[in-house]
Amino acid sequence: MKIVHFTHKYHDGWGFQDNLLPRYQQKAGDEVMLISDIDHLNPTLRASVLPKGREYWDDDLRIARIRCHLNTKQTSLLCSGFYKRLKQEAPDLIFHHVVNSSTMVVAAFYKLLHPHTVLFVDNHADAINMTKNKVWHFCFEKVWLSFVCWLLRPLVNRYYGVSQLRCEYLHDVFHIPNSKIGLLPLGGDTDAVDAITESKEELRLKFNVPKNNFVITSGGKMDATKGIIELIDAYHTFKKDHPCTSLVLFGRMDEVVQKKVNEYDDITVLGWCDRQTTLSLLKMADVAVWPLLHTVLIEDAISCGTPIIVKMSGNVSHLANNGLGIFMEKGDYDELTVSLETMYNNDFSSKANVAKKKYSYHAIAAQVKEDYIKHISKK
């Protein structure tokens, strides 16, 4: 099967879904190319990409870059060269990431002229991460994009939401029928995790963490709105009864969180980490905690087989029945304290390792292929 992906925000070497899903499809034996633009990259990333030319290899994945114009942060109204690339590649499957770009219209037009091609579209938007400007939301998303989705609906074989909340967004905002929507969850880069050969004890030695401690970790963009202050307070309450406990934080902190961390000398703090270091930190932990908001680091923790403590939301609800961790109602100090105690006194690791396989991108890629086969068998 020949697959072409399109996404606006492909970053060479990163670990987002549009980086990993194509790679795992290629590992499964498919021929894969990813098309992205250079105009949504920040100046530093753009400067690193331009010398590579319009087509290059990012490790084992073939990348083509096009130009987009009349751009907003999340979309483009005019892109050049996309249809030409599709004609050159003649894909069996086009996998278009997000619905809010003119390239989706081009992909649908290509399918109209090449009806043997299957077109899948996924959605990463929800009410949390999309614009808070009500006028723009109504005019652009609820009116214009809904109209475009209505026009293109007969040509799109399958819409995916990467979480239950984002499946609902497809239906509630873009008015896609539920019969055309499926859940294709964000997955885990299990091959990268398995390539880390050190044991938990060896990793803890590497990061100066006592090897026999109960290790709690959290990371990413840490600010006061994400419950990190409450996690630090809950950790110190928990530590009174369980002194052999360590808290490891990694990523970028705002001033409020940094000031809180500076009050203590028993927290291991690392700055922004590369992908291998991030996975190593998650692999060495007994539990990974994000008290309030969803982050792709949750899927990274799952790929390590590490139990999680997170707040229940539509972006993690599909994980909640797998026994891989604790899903809180509020994510406040009291609930975090109880959750840490529950995690300490119970074994979540066996089910977390089952979830590691279930949400690996090997399984996600297999699901896409299975859906593709179902669609071509109907023709």
Secondary structure, DSSP 8 states (H G I E B T S, - for coil): -EEEEE-S---TT--SHHHHHHHHHHHTT-EEEEEEESTTS-HHHHHHHGGG-SEEEETTEEEEEEEEEEE-SS-EEEEESHHHHHHHH--SEEEEE-SSSHHHHHHHHHHHH-TTSEEEEEE---TTTS---HHHIIIIIIIIIHHHHHHHGGG-SEEEESSHHHHHHHHHTT---GGGEEE----B-HHHHHT----HHHHHHHTT--TTSEEEEEEEEE-GGGTHHHHHHHHHHHHHH--SEEEEEEEEE-HHHHHHHTT-SSEEEE-S--HHHHHHHHHH-SEEEESSS--HHHHHHHHTT--EEEE--TTTGGGGGG-SEEEESS--HHHHHHHHHHHHHS--HHHHHHHHHHTBHHHHHHHHHHHHHHHHHT-
